[in-house]
Amino acid sequence: MDFCLAGIGIHVPVLRERVVAIGERLGVYPDYPVSKGCTTPFAPVWIAEMVRRQG
């Protein structure tokens, strides 16, 4: 679910705010441990990071 949600948030700017809100409400993987330099699978953080990397 988070993969699809994040994909929409990353590639459809019009829906980004709504998708982030849904991800926060679902709360899937908010404290998932990741290695240094990796992006968490928590959709709101993942979306923000991928959008930042795209410039």
C-alpha positions in Angstrom: 0.0 0.0 0.0 2.7 2.5 0.9 4.5 1.8 -2.4 1.5 2.8 -4.4 0.7 5.7 -2.2 4.2 7.0 -2.4 4.3 6.6 -6.1 1.2 8.8 -6.5 2.6 11.4 -4.1 5.9 11.5 -5.9 4.6 11.6 -9.5 1.3 13.5 -9.2 2.0 16.9 -7.6 -1.7 17.8 -7.6 -2.5 15.0 -5.2 0.7 15.2 -3.1 -0.8 17.0 -0.1 -3.7 14.6 0.1 -1.5 11.6 -0.3 0.8 12.8 2.5 -2.2 13.3 4.8 -3.5 9.8 4.0 0.0 8.3 4.8 0.1 10.1 8.1 -3.4 8.9 9.0 -2.5 5.3 8.1 0.7 5.5 10.0 2.3 2.4 8.3 6.0 2.0 9.1 6.5 5.3 11.0 9.4 3.9 13.1 10.8 1.4 10.6 14.6 1.1 11.2 16.7 1.9 8.2 20.4 2.0 7.5 22.2 5.4 7.3 21.6 7.0 4.0 18.4 5.0 3.2 14.9 6.4 3.1 12.2 5.1 5.4 9.2 3.4 3.8 6.9 5.7 5.8 5.0 7.4 2.9 5.1 11.1 4.0 8.9 11.0 4.6 9.5 8.9 1.5 7.5 11.3 -0.7 9.3 14.4 0.7 12.7 12.9 0.1 12.0 11.7 -3.5 10.5 15.1 -4.4 13.6 16.8 -2.9 15.9 14.6 -4.9 14.1 15.4 -8.1 14.7 19.1 -7.5 
